[in-house]
Amino acid sequence: MRFQFALTLQALWTAVCQAAMQHYPAAWGHYDVCKSQVYSDEGLTWDYMACQPEAADMTQYLKVTLDPPNITCGDPPETYCALENPYMCNNECDATTEELAHPPELMFDIEGRNPTTFWQSTSWKKYPKALLVNITLSWNKTIELTDDIVLTFESGRPEQMVLEKSLDYGRSWQPYQFYATDCLDAFTMEPKTVHDLTQHTLLDIICTEDYSRGYVWKYDKTVRFEIKDRFALFAGPRLHNMASLYGQLDTTKNLRDFFTITDLRIRLLRPATGATMVDENNLSRYFYAISDIKVQGRCKCNLHANSCVFDKEKLSCECEHNTTGPDCGRCKRNYQGRAWSAGSYLPIPKGTANTCIPNNIGPVTRVCDNELLRCQNGGVCVNNVRCNCPSTYTGVLCEKSRCESELGGCGGADSGHAPMTPPSSPRLLLLLLLLGSALLRAASC
């Protein structure tokens, strides 16, 4: 019998451990439920939680624009030479022929096709004037990045490039990262890599030389902006400690904003040349070509929605918690009983919903969201206004044992409790007196 009990206990412990591990997945992807029904002293009620949409490929929802607008090759048709061999000039670009056209949408089509599809610019025909191209990706929606931004170049990676972001739909821009074969020469910045960053310098804008080599490394085609390596500064190398990252995102506004965008801009400043000198007799060797862009992220819904819909060419959150707006950024009409607030990742793993409450429910004494008035003895905060207490405790803050009202009190032989001792903190007693006074005033209104 004891052996069978031990096996049962072991199985239960294994199930509990597995359930606990599921709260902390390696990917940035939980908080996917906004509410659930629970039983409390008041019967069946809703328990509201922080929630967010799943991460997705955000390139399927963007609009791309090029500046200058006529920078794409093919109008008029043009012949290109290979970068590594200036005498191999058998590549054609013709916008009027589907098989030979290289429009911008080919930066976002399915990878793995043979032959590879890609967007391509005109060649550097006006050298020594700089060959400048701006590629702007716009979502008309605030999104949060969840994985590395990856650009795949088909003709050698650019020797100078800047990745920029906007948080106000393209009205203003700020750099995300600089890329160059020589950072000091191009941008007067010391070269660094993401591995040189620390928790305290994560928001620093750096210039890296890791992704700007010429045609000699023609199989190195990708340029990255490393999101996950920055997450790892808080969550560990394999992102196992997501609780730490969530805590930082929740309490450091600039950190959350760093991974939030409405638009991205790729500024191509100098194409791959593969040498220190440009061959002015073979300028058709120099151009930009991009076969793929990856942007993984999720709609920003301020932790008030677990889904985001794409309708009429626009993304919008399906808001919960009595919130509304494209980002669930305000309370619904008649639900402004307290000021709107974004949801919180804390406490892990369910967070705090910070729901909007009706206007006409009368005075509300806020308990659980006050630093000095937290639920005690295992009590759980409900809607930021009351404590849901364990069966053996009662009171506004779950500060009283139920056995106090039983025969013999808490010290009785049958009470199952050790004799109760009064709270030792004078401040807690004062807070309870003030809270009791507030509740009496609210009841008399």
C-alpha positions, -999 to 999 in steps of 0.1 A, spaced: 0 0 0 28 24 9 46 16 -24 14 23 -44 9 56 -25 45 65 -32 40 58 -69 8 79 -69 26 108 -51 55 106 -76 31 107 -106 13 138 -91 46 155 -85 57 148 -121 24 163 -134 28 194 -111 64 199 -124 54 195 -160 25 220 -155 49 244 -138 74 241 -167 46 249 -192 42 283 -177 78 292 -188 82 281 -224 114 288 -243 96 309 -269 80 343 -262 45 331 -265 23 325 -234 -3 349 -219 -27 336 -245 -59 335 -223 -76 367 -213 -101 353 -188 -114 321 -173 -143 312 -150 -135 303 -114 -156 295 -83 -153 320 -54 -173 330 -23 -196 348 -46 -202 318 -69 -190 314 -105 -171 346 -115 -146 357 -142 -109 357 -134 -92 382 -158 -56 377 -169 -31 396 -190 -31 383 -225 -14 389 -259 -17 375 -295 6 348 -307 37 358 -326 34 355 -364 52 364 -397 44 401 -399 56 405 -435 22 392 -447 5 424 -433 29 452 -444 30 478 -471 64 484 -488 75 516 -504 108 525 -522 126 558 -523 134 568 -550 102 551 -565 119 544 -598 149 526 -583 137 491 -592 155 477 -623 138 468 -656 125 501 -668 142 504 -692 155 468 -695 191 464 -683 219 437 -684 239 430 -653 274 416 -647 283 392 -619 301 409 -590 329 383 -589 333 383 -627 329 416 -646 329 397 -679 299 375 -670 271 398 -681 242 375 -688 217 386 -661 188 406 -675 161 427 -658 130 436 -677 99 449 -659 77 440 -689 86 403 -687 74 383 -657 104 359 -657 129 388 -659 111 413 -636 123 419 -600 95 439 -583 95 448 -545 70 421 -536 95 394 -543 113 404 -511 84 387 -492 74 357 -513 80 320 -505 117 311 -501 132 280 -516 120 285 -552 144 276 -580 155 299 -595 155 323 -565 131 353 -567 143 387 -555 139 424 -558 167 442 -575 177 479 -579 191 496 -609 229 495 -612 253 521 -600 252 540 -633 258 574 -617 290 566 -598 306 584 -580 273 598 -568 261 575 -540 236 547 -548 210 554 -521 178 534 -516 153 536 -487 130 505 -483 101 513 -459 80 486 -443 47 500 -428 21 482 -408 -2 510 -399 -3 493 -365 19 491 -335 37 457 -333 61 441 -309 91 422 -323 97 387 -310 125 374 -331 155 385 -352 149 407 -382 167 389 -411 175 403 -445 188 380 -472 208 397 -500 212 380 -534 241 401 -548 265 406 -519 257 423 -487 258 462 -487 290 477 -475 271 505 -457 235 502 -444 213 516 -416 183 499 -401 158 524 -386 125 522 -367 95 545 -362 70 545 -334 47 571 -348 38 558 -383 68 572 -401 66 608 -388 100 604 -371 128 579 -372 155 566 -350 184 542 -358 182 506 -347 217 496 -359 245 506 -383 262 482 -406 295 488 -424 327 471 -436 345 499 -417 324 515 -389 349 542 -381 352 553 -417 315 551 -425 298 564 -393 327 574 -370 316 547 -346 337 520 -329 327 485 -342 308 464 -318 286 432 -318 255 424 -298 276 402 -276 294 434 -263 261 446 -249 250 442 -212 217 446 -194 227 482 -188 237 490 -224 211 470 -242 194 502 -256 227 514 -270 228 519 -308 258 501 -322 277 498 -355 286 462 -365 310 449 -392 297 413 -389 273 415 -419 290 438 -445 315 415 -463 317 415 -501 314 388 -527 343 368 -514 319 355 -488 291 351 -512 274 323 -492 271 347 -463 239 364 -475 220 374 -444 221 406 -424 205 404 -389 192 427 -362 195 404 -332 164 405 -311 168 372 -293 204 379 -282 190 410 -265 163 390 -248 189 366 -236 206 393 -216 176 389 -192 162 355 -200 194 335 -203 211 320 -234 183 296 -242 155 320 -231 145 297 -203 141 324 -177 113 343 -194 100 355 -160 130 378 -157 125 392 -192 88 398 -186 96 415 -153 120 439 -171 95 446 -199 69 453 -173 89 478 -153 111 494 -178 91 515 -203 121 523 -226 129 486 -229 94 476 -241 94 505 -265 128 494 -279 111 462 -293 80 481 -304 76 496 -339 50 508 -364 75 510 -394 109 498 -403 133 515 -428 163 499 -445 186 526 -457 210 511 -483 240 535 -486 267 516 -505 264 483 -524 289 454 -522 320 461 -544 342 432 -533 372 454 -534 387 487 -521 382 504 -555 351 506 -577 356 494 -613 343 524 -632 344 505 -665 319 478 -652 294 497 -631 267 472 -639 284 449 -613 271 471 -585 235 470 -573 213 458 -545 192 426 -545 171 412 -517 155 378 -519 138 377 -484 129 398 -454 118 382 -421 100 401 -394 85 380 -366 63 398 -341 28 403 -327 2 430 -326 7 453 -296 -26 451 -276 -13 464 -243 -20 429 -228 -57 433 -233 -63 409 -263 -52 374 -274 -60 378 -311 -54 403 -338 -74 404 -371 -65 417 -406 -95 432 -422 -97 458 -450 -59 459 -453 -56 468 -416 -45 450 -384 -65 456 -352 -67 439 -318 -98 421 -307 -99 438 -273 -110 422 -240 -112 436 -204 -137 463 -215 -111 481 -236 -112 493 -272 -91 510 -299 -66 496 -324 -41 488 -295 -68 484 -268 -55 517 -256 -86 531 -239 -116 520 -219 -149 514 -236 -177 539 -232 -194 535 -198 -164 516 -185 -143 545 -172 -148 538 -135 -111 542 -132 -83 554 -155 -72 530 -183 -40 511 -177 -21 486 -198 -21 450 -185 9 438 -165 30 406 -170 34 404 -133 28 384 -112 41 355 -134 25 334 -149 -10 350 -153 -1 387 -149 -27 414 -140 -54 424 -164 -61 459 -151 -97 457 -165 -118 487 -172 -147 489 -148 -183 503 -152 -189 539 -143 -219 533 -121 -208 506 -96 -203 532 -68 -172 538 -47 -145 512 -50 -119 506 -24 -88 495 -43 -69 469 -24 -47 445 -43 -30 471 -65 -17 491 -35 19 483 -25 9 485 12 -24 466 9 -16 433 -7 -35 401 -1 -21 380 27 -19 343 36 -21 331 0 -50 353 -10 -55 361 -47 -63 395 -60 -95 397 -81 -99 427 -105 -76 448 -84 -103 455 -59 -107 426 -36 -89 395 -22 -101 360 -29 -91 342 3 -81 306 10 -108 286 28 -91 290 62 -88 327 61 -111 357 58 -110 395 60 -105 423 35 -68 413 31 -73 376 41 -56 387 74 -80 368 98 -82 331 104 -118 317 100 -112 296 132 -115 327 153 -153 324 150 -153 287 158 -159 271 192 -127 273 212 -111 298 189 -79 292 170 -62 277 200 -89 250 204 -79 214 202 -101 208 172 -94 239 153 -64 226 133 -46 259 138 -18 270 161 -28 297 185 -31 330 166 -8 359 176 -17 395 168 1 411 139 34 425 150 36 454 125 20 487 138 19 499 102 -3 469 92 -27 476 120 -29 512 110 -36 503 74 -63 479 84 -80 506 105 -78 531 77 -92 505 52 -120 496 76 -129 533 78 -129 537 40 -152 507 37 -176 521 62 -177 554 43 -183 536 10 -212 516 25 -228 548 38 -228 565 3 
